[in-house]
Amino acid sequence: MPQESAIEFKGSSFTLPVIHLNSDNRQSIETELIAKINQAPNLFTQASVVVNVALLKDDFDLCAVSDAIVSAGINIVGFSGCNSAKKKLIHELGFSVINEGKAQVVSQPAYQSPLYLTTPLRSGQQVYAKNRDLVVCNLVSTGAEIIADGNIYMFNTLRGKAIAGANGNLEAKIFCTHLEAELISIAGNYWISEQIPAKFYKQAAMINLCENILQIEELTIT
């Protein structure tokens, strides 16, 4: 009888927050990360992240950066935004280099018809619309997650997390008629509730990406 293999390689997709660094100063990074974690401990405590170093010098202090992030209680999956010099530095210290952005969109499979959610989503529950849009017609409670590789259309109150473009789709959008989200994210770019402009709180809004930066605008419903 053939022996069953101990391992299998399978394709999958994961949504990871990306930390964009403007400095390699250890104290500044650690202090700001701890402050962010204290704002939303359920979201960021022991979170796994990708660290974008595109704005740092080629000879940035990788040890200081990694030590600061780990000391704050964050797990580093890999680094992105790297040229050849930064890749060499990162590989020499045993870290991984991860490509993000448009390169991830190339191999996307064809999209299917939307997934419709008509029942309330309670805290701790998650719905994932793989390779499709997600249309939600009921409440999404705090602590619940709605995730889609495409767009998210939210026709009720959103209090939990909404993650669109989960497979790296930079064209994905979030449409919401009543925005009270604890987190919104598109293609790994995210805001927690404190970052959402106050004038859009409990309002109808559309969120999209412009040059890899989240944008939000009023959604007019007629």
N, CA, C and O of each residue as an XYZ file, in Angstrom:
888
protein
N       0.854     -1.194      0.000
C       0.000      0.000      0.000
C       0.890      1.245      0.000
O       1.762      1.369      0.860
N       0.688      2.175     -0.952
C       1.541      3.364     -1.027
C       1.442      4.196      0.248
O       0.369      4.359      0.829
N       2.594      4.715      0.661
C       2.610      5.546      1.860
C       2.040      6.930      1.542
O       2.413      7.552      0.547
N       1.145      7.397      2.388
C       0.530      8.704      2.181
C       1.567      9.804      2.411
O       2.330      9.771      3.376
N       1.574     10.786      1.493
C       2.516     11.889      1.601
C       2.246     12.713      2.857
O       1.097     12.921      3.247
N       3.324     13.174      3.480
C       3.180     13.964      4.709
C       2.843     15.425      4.434
O       2.356     16.131      5.317
N       3.106     15.881      3.198
C       2.845     17.289      2.878
C       2.180     17.415      1.513
O       2.279     16.520      0.673
N       1.503     18.539      1.306
C       0.934     18.889      0.008
C       1.132     20.382     -0.200
O       1.032     21.164      0.746
N       1.416     20.782     -1.451
C       1.466     22.188     -1.796
C       0.153     22.559     -2.468
O      -0.233     21.948     -3.464
N      -0.532     23.558     -1.926
C      -1.800     24.010     -2.487
C      -1.808     25.524     -2.573
O      -1.275     26.213     -1.702
N      -2.410     26.027     -3.619
C      -2.557     27.465     -3.768
C      -3.564     28.008     -2.772
O      -4.530     27.331     -2.421
N      -3.338     29.230     -2.320
C      -4.255     29.886     -1.411
C      -4.020     31.375     -1.499
O      -3.114     31.824     -2.201
N      -4.832     32.150     -0.788
C      -4.637     33.599     -0.747
C      -4.864     34.084      0.678
O      -5.752     33.602      1.381
N      -4.049     35.044      1.089
C      -4.145     35.590      2.428
C      -4.170     37.111      2.343
O      -3.514     37.706      1.488
N      -4.926     37.726      3.229
C      -4.976     39.175      3.303
C      -4.122     39.631      4.471
O      -4.411     39.307      5.623
N      -3.061     40.391      4.171
C      -2.134     40.843      5.206
C      -2.025     42.360      5.169
O      -1.928     42.950      4.092
N      -2.039     42.994      6.334
C      -1.793     44.438      6.360
C      -0.355     44.737      5.968
O       0.541     43.926      6.200
N      -0.141     45.900      5.377
C       1.193     46.332      4.961
C       1.577     47.578      5.740
O       0.843     48.567      5.738
N       2.730     47.535      6.409
C       3.266     48.701      7.103
C       4.238     49.405      6.160
O       5.239     48.816      5.753
N       3.958     50.646      5.814
C       4.846     51.443      4.962
C       5.741     52.293      5.866
O       5.245     53.115      6.636
N       7.039     52.099      5.774
C       7.980     52.808      6.637
C       8.528     54.060      5.957
O       8.905     54.034      4.785
N       8.564     55.155      6.715
C       9.183     56.392      6.257
C      10.518     56.642      6.954
O      11.240     57.576      6.604
N      10.839     55.817      7.929
C      12.068     55.977      8.714
C      12.514     54.613      9.216
O      11.702     53.703      9.382
N      13.824     54.479      9.456
C      14.330     53.236     10.059
C      14.741     53.459     11.510
O      15.507     52.673     12.067
N      14.234     54.530     12.125
C      14.520     54.815     13.525
C      13.756     53.859     14.424
O      12.525     53.860     14.447
N      14.490     53.053     15.156
C      13.857     51.992     15.960
C      12.861     52.540     16.971
O      11.741     52.041     17.081
N      13.266     53.557     17.703
C      12.396     54.069     18.771
C      11.097     54.637     18.203
O      10.021     54.406     18.755
N      11.196     55.378     17.104
C      10.002     55.968     16.496
C       9.046     54.897     16.004
O       7.837     54.991     16.218
N       9.589     53.871     15.340
C       8.742     52.793     14.813
C       8.036     52.060     15.946
O       6.825     51.847     15.899
N       8.807     51.675     16.971
C       8.222     50.903     18.068
C       7.170     51.719     18.821
O       6.113     51.195     19.170
N       7.456     52.997     19.072
C       6.519     53.849     19.804
C       5.208     54.002     19.043
O       4.132     53.894     19.632
N       5.292     54.253     17.731
C       4.076     54.449     16.927
C       3.297     53.143     16.774
O       2.066     53.154     16.771
N       3.996     52.032     16.648
C       3.305     50.745     16.544
C       2.558     50.413     17.834
O       1.411     49.967     17.793
N       3.196     50.627     18.962
C       2.539     50.344     20.240
C       1.305     51.214     20.414
O       0.279     50.751     20.913
N       1.404     52.479     20.003
C       0.243     53.372     20.077
C      -0.888     52.865     19.194
O      -2.055     52.914     19.583
N      -0.544     52.375     18.000
C      -1.561     51.839     17.086
C      -2.195     50.572     17.652
O      -3.408     50.385     17.553
N      -1.389     49.711     18.238
C      -1.907     48.482     18.838
C      -2.853     48.807     19.997
O      -3.884     48.157     20.163
N      -2.498     49.809     20.789
C      -3.350     50.197     21.919
C      -4.696     50.751     21.455
O      -5.693     50.643     22.168
N      -4.725     51.350     20.249
C      -5.985     51.851     19.695
C      -6.931     50.715     19.330
O      -8.143     50.815     19.520
N      -6.362     49.632     18.805
C      -7.196     48.513     18.347
C      -6.493     47.192     18.653
O      -6.013     46.526     17.736
N      -6.426     46.802     19.928
C      -5.679     45.594     20.308
C      -6.214     44.321     19.661
O      -5.439     43.410     19.371
N      -7.522     44.242     19.431
C      -8.081     43.024     18.824
C      -7.633     42.843     17.381
O      -7.616     41.725     16.867
N      -7.271     43.943     16.730
C      -6.866     43.877     15.329
C      -5.375     43.649     15.160
O      -4.953     42.932     14.252
N      -4.564     44.264     16.042
C      -3.139     44.320     15.774
C      -2.254     43.532     16.730
O      -1.073     43.342     16.437
N      -2.772     43.069     17.852
C      -1.944     42.281     18.763
C      -1.541     40.974     18.087
O      -2.396     40.202     17.654
N      -0.231     40.732     17.999
C       0.331     39.530     17.349
C      -0.102     39.409     15.889
O      -0.207     38.305     15.355
N      -0.353     40.554     15.245
C      -0.734     40.534     13.824
C       0.469     40.147     12.965
O       1.616     40.374     13.349
N       0.194     39.566     11.807
C       1.229     39.249     10.823
C       1.168     40.293      9.715
O       0.093     40.567      9.180
N       2.316     40.879      9.365
C       2.319     41.998      8.427
C       3.419     41.832      7.380
O       4.369     41.068      7.553
N       3.253     42.577      6.294
C       4.314     42.791      5.317
C       4.842     44.203      5.546
O       4.056     45.120      5.788
N       6.149     44.394      5.473
C       6.766     45.694      5.722
C       7.282     46.266      4.405
O       8.174     45.693      3.779
N       6.714     47.402      3.987
C       7.128     48.048      2.740
C       8.241     49.045      3.046
O       8.069     49.955      3.858
N       9.393     48.861      2.380
C      10.570     49.700      2.652
C      10.964     50.536      1.439
O      12.120     50.940      1.310
N      10.012     50.794      0.554
C      10.308     51.496     -0.693
C      10.872     52.893     -0.452
O      11.682     53.371     -1.246
N      10.455     53.562      0.638
C      10.873     54.943      0.889
C      12.163     55.044      1.711
O      12.649     56.146      1.967
N      12.712     53.912      2.120
C      13.944     53.932      2.913
C      15.183     53.888      2.014
O      15.114     53.470      0.859
N      16.312     54.326      2.568
C      17.576     54.268      1.839
C      17.978     52.806      1.595
O      17.537     51.902      2.305
N      18.822     52.594      0.577
C      19.236     51.232      0.250
C      19.988     50.571      1.401
O      19.919     49.353      1.564
N      20.705     51.358      2.200
C      21.472     50.800      3.316
C      20.772     51.039      4.655
O      21.427     51.246      5.677
N      19.425     51.008      4.640
C      18.669     51.239      5.877
C      19.017     50.185      6.931
O      19.512     49.104      6.612
N      18.751     50.522      8.174
C      19.100     49.644      9.298
C      18.023     48.569      9.460
O      17.056     48.750     10.201
N      18.206     47.457      8.760
C      17.209     46.379      8.775
C      17.070     45.767     10.166
O      15.967     45.399     10.571
N      18.171     45.656     10.898
C      18.095     45.080     12.250
C      17.241     45.955     13.158
O      16.425     45.444     13.926
N      17.426     47.283     13.073
C      16.645     48.194     13.899
C      15.162     48.119     13.543
O      14.301     48.122     14.423
N      14.878     48.053     12.253
C      13.488     47.975     11.790
C      12.821     46.700     12.291
O      11.745     46.749     12.886
N      13.461     45.562     12.050
C      12.862     44.283     12.433
C      12.735     44.158     13.946
O      11.728     43.653     14.441
N      13.748     44.613     14.686
C      13.692     44.542     16.146
C      12.548     45.396     16.695
O      11.857     44.990     17.630
N      12.353     46.575     16.111
C      11.290     47.472     16.576
C       9.918     46.857     16.358
O       9.051     46.929     17.229
N       9.727     46.259     15.203
C       8.422     45.686     14.873
C       8.134     44.463     15.745
O       7.037     44.323     16.286
N       9.111     43.594     15.876
C       8.931     42.389     16.696
C       8.738     42.764     18.163
O       7.923     42.155     18.855
N       9.483     43.761     18.641
C       9.362     44.186     20.039
C       7.977     44.745     20.345
O       7.502     44.668     21.478
N       7.339     45.303     19.330
C       5.983     45.834     19.508
C       4.924     44.731     19.497
O       3.746     44.995     19.736
N       5.346     43.497     19.218
C       4.406     42.380     19.217
C       3.808     42.085     17.864
O       2.732     41.493     17.779
N       4.488     42.488     16.794
C       4.022     42.263     15.430
C       4.913     41.215     14.768
O       6.129     41.220     14.959
N       4.311     40.319     13.992
C       5.055     39.274     13.289
C       5.318     39.692     11.842
O       4.389     40.070     11.128
N       6.566     39.627     11.412
C       6.946     40.017     10.053
C       6.891     38.803      9.132
O       7.610     37.825      9.337
N       6.034     38.873      8.120
C       5.956     37.806      7.116
C       7.028     38.006      6.054
O       7.616     37.037      5.573
N       7.283     39.249      5.689
C       8.285     39.540      4.672
C       8.334     41.031      4.400
O       7.602     41.813      5.006
N       9.219     41.418      3.468
C       9.409     42.819      3.101
C       9.048     43.029      1.640
O       9.261     42.150      0.805
N       8.500     44.202      1.337
C       8.148     44.542     -0.042
C       8.691     45.923     -0.381
O       9.261     46.606      0.470
N       8.506     46.329     -1.644
C       9.009     47.627     -2.090
C      10.522     47.636     -2.199
O      11.164     48.631     -1.864
N      11.097     46.535     -2.664
C      12.553     46.372     -2.634
C      13.174     46.464     -4.025
O      12.677     45.864     -4.978
N      14.279     47.230     -4.133
C      15.119     47.146     -5.312
C      16.161     46.053     -5.084
O      16.109     45.349     -4.075
N      17.105     45.906     -6.013
C      18.057     44.797     -5.901
C      18.940     44.916     -4.659
O      19.266     43.907     -4.034
N      19.333     46.154     -4.295
C      20.181     46.336     -3.120
C      19.450     45.953     -1.841
O      20.020     45.300     -0.968
N      18.200     46.355     -1.731
C      17.417     46.028     -0.539
C      17.113     44.531     -0.483
O      17.122     43.938      0.595
N      16.847     43.922     -1.630
C      16.613     42.481     -1.655
C      17.826     41.728     -1.120
O      17.692     40.785     -0.339
N      19.019     42.158     -1.552
C      20.250     41.503     -1.096
C      20.386     41.623      0.418
O      20.698     40.646      1.099
N      20.151     42.824      0.941
C      20.243     43.059      2.383
C      19.251     42.196      3.146
O      19.603     41.587      4.156
N      18.023     42.141      2.672
C      16.962     41.391      3.350
C      17.239     39.888      3.319
O      17.055     39.198      4.321
N      17.681     39.385      2.165
C      17.975     37.956      2.055
C      19.161     37.560      2.934
O      19.179     36.469      3.505
N      20.150     38.449      3.040
C      21.332     38.136      3.853
C      20.983     37.937      5.321
O      21.655     37.184      6.025
N      19.925     38.614      5.788
C      19.512     38.472      7.186
C      18.386     37.451      7.361
O      17.794     37.342      8.435
N      18.102     36.716      6.304
C      17.177     35.593      6.420
C      15.704     35.920      6.304
O      14.860     35.089      6.638
N      15.376     37.127      5.832
C      13.975     37.492      5.650
C      13.530     37.220      4.212
O      14.349     37.010      3.317
N      12.216     37.230      4.017
C      11.644     36.997      2.695
C      11.297     38.319      2.019
O      10.947     39.297      2.680
N      11.399     38.332      0.691
C      10.976     39.473     -0.112
C       9.662     39.105     -0.784
O       9.552     38.055     -1.418
N       8.670     39.969     -0.644
C       7.327     39.700     -1.158
C       6.958     40.762     -2.174
O       7.150     41.954     -1.932
N       6.431     40.337     -3.302
C       5.940     41.286     -4.301
C       4.499     41.633     -3.988
O       3.703     40.752     -3.665
N       4.159     42.907     -4.080
C       2.781     43.336     -3.848
C       2.362     44.263     -4.973
O       3.192     44.749     -5.741
N       1.061     44.499     -5.057
C       0.553     45.457     -6.033
C       0.116     44.803     -7.313
O      -0.455     43.713     -7.298
N       0.384     45.471     -8.440
C      -0.187     45.064     -9.724
C       0.262     43.694    -10.169
O      -0.466     43.000    -10.879
N       1.473     43.288     -9.755
C       1.954     41.972    -10.175
C       1.038     40.869     -9.687
O       1.008     39.789    -10.278
N       0.288     41.115     -8.621
C      -0.576     40.080     -8.074
C      -1.855     39.912     -8.886
O      -2.548     38.900     -8.775
N      -2.158     40.918     -9.703
C      -3.437     40.903    -10.406
C      -3.382     40.070    -11.677
O      -4.415     39.611    -12.166
N      -2.174     39.871    -12.217
C      -2.020     39.263    -13.522
C      -2.656     37.889    -13.621
O      -3.298     37.582    -14.625
N      -2.496     37.064    -12.614
C      -2.941     35.681    -12.688
C      -4.330     35.448    -12.087
O      -4.683     34.312    -11.769
N      -5.115     36.509    -11.929
C      -6.427     36.329    -11.330
C      -7.325     35.484    -12.233
O      -7.360     35.724    -13.439
N      -8.048     34.505    -11.693
C      -8.983     33.726    -12.494
C     -10.217     34.543    -12.838
O     -10.448     35.610    -12.269
N     -11.006     34.034    -13.773
C     -12.224     34.729    -14.178
C     -13.189     34.831    -12.996
O     -13.322     33.910    -12.190
N     -13.856     35.982    -12.924
C     -14.779     36.195    -11.812
C     -16.104     35.465    -12.046
O     -16.566     35.330    -13.179
N     -16.698     35.000    -10.950
C     -17.987     34.330    -10.993
C     -19.082     35.338    -10.664
O     -18.802     36.504    -10.384
N     -20.332     34.879    -10.701
C     -21.448     35.741    -10.330
C     -21.345     36.092     -8.845
O     -20.732     35.343     -8.084
N     -21.935     37.220     -8.413
C     -21.778     37.669     -7.023
C     -22.318     36.658     -6.008
O     -23.208     35.861     -6.307
N     -21.754     36.716     -4.810
C     -22.268     35.956     -3.674
C     -23.182     36.887     -2.872
O     -22.790     38.004     -2.535
N     -24.391     36.430     -2.569
C     -25.366     37.245     -1.849
C     -25.491     36.748     -0.411
O     -25.661     35.553     -0.166
N     -25.405     37.686      0.539
C     -25.582     37.367      1.951
C     -26.809     38.129      2.451
O     -26.830     39.359      2.447
N     -27.822     37.389      2.877
C     -29.090     38.016      3.282
C     -29.387     37.849      4.770
O     -30.372     38.395      5.266
N     -28.561     37.114      5.475
C     -28.768     36.915      6.917
C     -27.747     37.737      7.697
O     -26.674     38.031      7.169
N     -28.049     38.116      8.939
C     -27.100     38.894      9.743
C     -25.805     38.112      9.972
O     -25.816     36.887     10.093
N     -24.702     38.838     10.029
C     -23.405     38.223     10.318
C     -22.985     38.659     11.717
O     -22.768     39.843     11.975
N     -22.873     37.679     12.619
C     -22.601     37.957     14.028
C     -21.099     37.996     14.310
O     -20.290     37.571     13.485
N     -20.740     38.509     15.480
C     -19.347     38.594     15.884
C     -18.669     37.226     15.821
O     -19.210     36.236     16.314
N     -17.484     37.178     15.212
C     -16.749     35.924     15.072
C     -17.028     35.182     13.787
O     -16.313     34.235     13.460
N     -18.066     35.589     13.034
C     -18.391     34.933     11.773
C     -17.673     35.631     10.620
O     -17.344     36.814     10.699
N     -17.438     34.875      9.549
C     -16.739     35.398      8.380
C     -17.365     34.836      7.111
O     -17.729     33.661      7.057
N     -17.488     35.677      6.096
C     -17.936     35.240      4.775
C     -16.892     35.695      3.756
O     -16.475     36.854      3.756
N     -16.476     34.773      2.890
C     -15.460     35.071      1.869
C     -16.022     34.775      0.490
O     -16.389     33.637      0.195
N     -16.090     35.791     -0.350
C     -16.529     35.638     -1.740
C     -15.284     35.485     -2.611
O     -14.713     36.478     -3.060
N     -14.870     34.259     -2.846
C     -13.654     33.980     -3.607
C     -13.909     34.178     -5.103
O     -14.857     33.620     -5.654
N     -13.072     34.962     -5.745
C     -13.161     35.235     -7.188
C     -14.516     35.810     -7.597
O     -15.018     35.518     -8.682
N     -15.095     36.620     -6.732
C     -16.394     37.220     -7.045
C     -16.650     38.429     -6.165
O     -15.935     38.675     -5.193
N     -17.687     39.184     -6.524
C     -18.154     40.278     -5.675
C     -19.013     39.710     -4.550
O     -19.510     38.587     -4.630
N     -19.175     40.514     -3.501
C     -20.021     40.139     -2.378
C     -21.091     41.205     -2.187
O     -20.784     42.392     -2.076
N     -22.344     40.776     -2.151
C     -23.479     41.667     -1.938
C     -24.106     41.312     -0.593
O     -24.563     40.186     -0.399
N     -24.130     42.265      0.333
C     -24.614     42.023      1.700
C     -25.873     42.850      1.931
O     -25.866     44.067      1.748
N     -26.946     42.186      2.331
C     -28.243     42.856      2.507
C     -28.714     42.837      3.956
O     -29.897     43.038      4.230
N     -27.789     42.597      4.882
C     -28.162     42.553      6.286
C     -27.006     43.068      7.132
O     -25.939     43.394      6.611
N     -27.226     43.138      8.430
C     -26.249     43.701      9.356
C     -24.970     42.872      9.421
O     -25.017     41.642      9.419
N     -23.818     43.560      9.477
C     -22.536     42.930      9.777
C     -22.065     43.493     11.116
O     -21.690     44.662     11.207
N     -22.088     42.658     12.147
C     -21.820     43.112     13.509
C     -20.337     43.338     13.759
O     -19.490     42.856     13.007
N     -20.032     44.075     14.821
C     -18.655     44.244     15.272
C     -18.040     42.868     15.536
O     -18.661     42.020     16.177
N     -16.826     42.651     15.043
C     -16.160     41.367     15.222
C     -16.416     40.383     14.100
O     -15.821     39.306     14.082
N     -17.293     40.727     13.157
C     -17.548     39.886     11.987
C     -16.729     40.399     10.804
O     -16.304     41.554     10.797
N     -16.507     39.543      9.804
C     -15.699     39.903      8.643
C     -16.416     39.537      7.356
O     -16.942     38.433      7.212
N     -16.427     40.487      6.417
C     -16.856     40.186      5.045
C     -15.653     40.419      4.132
O     -15.020     41.474      4.170
N     -15.355     39.419      3.316
C     -14.156     39.435      2.483
C     -14.552     39.063      1.057
O     -15.357     38.155      0.847
N     -13.985     39.767      0.082
C     -14.251     39.455     -1.324
C     -12.993     39.703     -2.143
O     -12.226     40.622     -1.856
N     -12.787     38.881     -3.159
C     -11.709     39.152     -4.106
C     -12.088     40.313     -5.026
O     -11.217     40.989     -5.573
N     -13.386     40.539     -5.192
C     -13.883     41.645     -6.000
C     -14.395     42.777     -5.135
O     -13.804     43.108     -4.107
N     -15.516     43.377     -5.567
C     -16.116     44.490     -4.840
C     -16.998     43.985     -3.691
O     -17.423     42.830     -3.675
N     -17.256     44.871     -2.743
C     -18.226     44.609     -1.676
C     -19.326     45.659     -1.769
O     -19.059     46.861     -1.775
N     -20.574     45.183     -1.841
C     -21.743     46.056     -1.854
C     -22.507     45.811     -0.563
O     -23.091     44.744     -0.376
N     -22.504     46.792      0.324
C     -23.064     46.637      1.664
C     -24.322     47.487      1.797
O     -24.235     48.708      1.932
N     -25.508     46.839      1.758
C     -26.783     47.543      1.808
C     -27.404     47.472      3.201
O     -28.597     47.207      3.344
N     -26.593     47.707      4.214
C     -27.063     47.711      5.594
C     -25.949     48.314      6.441
O     -25.015     48.903      5.898
N     -26.032     48.178      7.744
C     -25.020     48.757      8.632
C     -23.794     47.846      8.705
O     -23.900     46.654      8.990
N     -22.645     48.431      8.443
C     -21.365     47.721      8.527
C     -20.642     48.155      9.790
O     -20.164     49.286      9.886
N     -20.564     47.240     10.770
C     -19.852     47.528     12.016
C     -18.584     46.688     12.159
O     -17.729     46.998     12.989
N     -18.456     45.649     11.375
C     -17.283     44.782     11.458
C     -16.219     45.190     10.459
O     -16.016     46.377     10.202
N     -15.540     44.199      9.896
C     -14.440     44.437      8.956
C     -14.907     44.120      7.537
O     -15.597     43.128      7.308
N     -14.524     44.971      6.593
C     -14.820     44.748      5.175
C     -13.510     44.767      4.403
O     -12.790     45.766      4.407
N     -13.206     43.654      3.740
C     -11.935     43.501      3.025
C     -12.244     43.163      1.574
O     -12.664     42.046      1.272
N     -12.041     44.114      0.683
C     -12.253     43.906     -0.752
C     -10.902     43.745     -1.443
O      -9.867     44.125     -0.895
N     -10.918     43.176     -2.661
C      -9.661     42.974     -3.368
C      -8.698     42.099     -2.597
O      -7.493     42.350     -2.587
N      -9.228     41.067     -1.947
C      -8.407     40.235     -1.063
C      -7.304     39.492     -1.806
O      -6.312     39.095     -1.193
N      -7.455     39.298     -3.110
C      -6.431     38.615     -3.895
C      -5.485     39.595     -4.580
O      -4.740     39.214     -5.483
N      -5.513     40.870     -4.147
C      -4.621     41.871     -4.717
C      -5.238     42.726     -5.792
O      -4.526     43.480     -6.455
N      -6.549     42.635     -5.990
C      -7.242     43.401     -7.025
C      -7.290     44.880     -6.662
O      -8.055     45.281     -5.785
N      -6.479     45.689     -7.328
C      -6.386     47.114     -7.016
C      -7.599     47.898     -7.497
O      -7.790     49.048     -7.102
N      -8.419     47.287     -8.346
C      -9.606     47.973     -8.874
C     -10.839     47.749     -7.999
O     -11.890     48.334     -8.265
N     -10.736     46.930     -6.979
C     -11.887     46.617     -6.127
C     -12.351     47.858     -5.364
O     -11.568     48.767     -5.086
N     -13.646     47.872     -5.035
C     -14.241     48.990     -4.300
C     -15.165     48.460     -3.208
O     -15.627     47.320     -3.265
N     -15.423     49.300     -2.223
C     -16.406     49.004     -1.174
C     -17.497     50.064     -1.241
O     -17.216     51.260     -1.165
N     -18.738     49.619     -1.384
C     -19.892     50.504     -1.366
C     -20.691     50.189     -0.106
O     -21.029     49.030      0.132
N     -20.997     51.193      0.697
C     -21.675     50.947      1.971
C     -22.721     52.029      2.218
O     -22.439     53.217      2.062
N     -23.930     51.617      2.603
C     -24.996     52.584      2.854
C     -24.991     53.128      4.274
O     -25.642     54.136      4.548
N     -24.265     52.474      5.187
C     -24.243     52.926      6.583
C     -22.920     52.467      7.190
O     -22.806     51.340      7.672
N     -21.921     53.354      7.162
C     -20.547     52.989      7.478
C     -20.216     53.228      8.949
O     -20.145     54.368      9.407
N     -20.013     52.124      9.683
C     -19.534     52.192     11.072
C     -18.422     51.156     11.271
O     -18.285     50.599     12.360
N     -17.645     50.901     10.248
C     -16.714     49.775     10.224
C     -15.584     49.919     11.232
O     -15.120     51.024     11.513
N     -15.142     48.764     11.782
C     -13.939     48.764     12.617
C     -12.694     48.662     11.756
O     -11.600     49.002     12.208
N     -12.844     48.190     10.504
C     -11.726     48.157      9.566
C     -12.264     48.060      8.148
O     -13.199     47.302      7.888
N     -11.677     48.825      7.224
C     -11.950     48.665      5.794
C     -10.613     48.489      5.095
O      -9.625     49.131      5.452
N     -10.590     47.606      4.089
C      -9.326     47.298      3.429
C      -9.581     46.979      1.961
O     -10.574     46.341      1.611
N      -8.664     47.435      1.108
C      -8.673     47.085     -0.314
C      -7.255     46.695     -0.710
O      -6.323     47.486     -0.572
N      -7.102     45.481     -1.197
C      -5.803     44.974     -1.683
C      -4.683     45.192     -0.669
O      -3.569     45.563     -1.039
N      -4.981     44.962      0.611
C      -3.963     45.051      1.660
C      -3.776     46.430      2.248
O      -3.075     46.578      3.250
N      -4.386     47.452      1.652
C      -4.347     48.816      2.196
C      -5.568     48.993      3.098
O      -6.690     48.701      2.684
N      -5.360     49.465      4.316
C      -6.478     49.454      5.251
C      -6.534     50.714      6.109
O      -5.534     51.408      6.290
N      -7.713     50.987      6.626
C      -7.942     51.975      7.674
C      -8.659     51.273      8.813
O      -9.537     50.444      8.577
N      -8.291     51.600     10.053
C      -9.122     51.218     11.193
C     -10.130     52.334     11.423
O     -10.051     53.383     10.784
N     -11.068     52.119     12.321
C     -12.192     53.049     12.483
C     -11.734     54.482     12.740
O     -12.343     55.427     12.237
N     -10.659     54.649     13.523
C     -10.190     55.991     13.863
C      -9.658     56.757     12.656
O      -9.585     57.986     12.685
N      -9.285     56.037     11.591
C      -8.733     56.700     10.402
C      -9.803     57.099      9.392
O      -9.530     57.875      8.476
N     -11.008     56.580      9.549
C     -12.087     56.932      8.621
C     -12.560     58.346      8.955
O     -12.915     58.610     10.103
N     -12.574     59.258      7.990
C     -12.993     60.636      8.273
C     -14.355     60.686      8.950
O     -15.289     59.995      8.541
N     -14.460     61.516      9.995
C     -15.665     61.551     10.833
C     -16.925     61.893     10.049
O     -18.015     61.436     10.392
N     -16.781     62.695      8.997
C     -17.978     63.114      8.261
C     -18.648     61.966      7.507
O     -19.787     62.098      7.059
N     -17.941     60.836      7.367
C     -18.520     59.678      6.678
C     -19.097     58.652      7.658
O     -19.672     57.647      7.242
N     -18.939     58.910      8.964
C     -19.428     57.960      9.962
C     -20.959     57.901      9.918
O     -21.632     58.931      9.968
N     -21.489     56.693      9.826
C     -22.927     56.422      9.724
C     -23.543     56.968      8.437
O     -24.758     57.148      8.344
N     -22.684     57.230      7.445
C     -23.161     57.748      6.166
C     -22.938     56.714      5.066
O     -22.276     55.696      5.268
N     -23.508     57.003      3.898
C     -23.278     56.173      2.714
C     -21.975     56.621      2.053
O     -21.763     57.814      1.836
N     -21.109     55.668      1.735
C     -19.794     56.028      1.208
C     -19.281     54.969      0.237
O     -19.697     53.811      0.269
N     -18.365     55.404     -0.625
C     -17.653     54.493     -1.516
C     -16.167     54.616     -1.222
O     -15.636     55.722     -1.114
N     -15.498     53.477     -1.092
C     -14.062     53.464     -0.816
C     -13.358     52.767     -1.979
O     -13.787     51.702     -2.422
N     -12.276     53.372     -2.468
C     -11.484     52.755     -3.521
C     -10.020     53.106     -3.340
O      -9.651     53.778     -2.377
N      -9.187     52.654     -4.264
C      -7.754     52.953     -4.217
C      -7.388     53.920     -5.328
O      -7.878     53.809     -6.451
N      -6.518     54.872     -5.001
C      -5.946     55.764     -6.004
C      -4.449     55.817     -5.738
O      -4.009     56.333     -4.710
N      -3.664     55.274     -6.680
C      -2.209     55.180     -6.513
C      -1.843     54.489     -5.200
O      -0.961     54.928     -4.463
N      -2.552     53.395     -4.938
C      -2.305     52.544     -3.768
C      -2.610     53.230     -2.435
O      -2.094     52.821     -1.395
N      -3.441     54.264     -2.464
C      -3.865     54.968     -1.250
C      -5.381     54.936     -1.180
O      -6.058     55.221     -2.167
N      -5.917     54.589     -0.013
C      -7.363     54.541      0.140
C      -7.982     55.923     -0.020
O      -7.482     56.916      0.508
N      -9.094     55.959     -0.768
C      -9.864     57.177     -0.956
C     -11.315     56.883     -0.564
O     -11.798     55.767     -0.755
N     -12.003     57.881     -0.019
C     -13.404     57.707      0.363
C     -14.191     58.911     -0.108
O     -13.709     60.042     -0.033
N     -15.408     58.674     -0.594
C     -16.260     59.758     -1.034
C     -17.713     59.436     -0.736
O     -18.084     58.280     -0.534
N     -18.517     60.469     -0.714
C     -19.927     60.295     -0.432
C     -20.599     59.461     -1.502
O     -20.320     59.626     -2.690
N     -21.482     58.565     -1.089
C     -22.237     57.732     -2.016
C     -23.669     58.238     -2.038
O     -24.381     58.162     -1.036
N     -24.082     58.750     -3.178
C     -25.437     59.282     -3.314
C     -26.389     58.168     -3.686
O     -26.193     57.478     -4.686
N     -27.424     57.995     -2.875
C     -28.414     56.947     -3.102
C     -29.743     57.585     -3.478
O     -30.284     58.400     -2.730
N     -30.261     57.214     -4.630
C     -31.540     57.789     -5.084
C     -32.597     56.699     -5.217
O     -33.736     56.984     -5.585
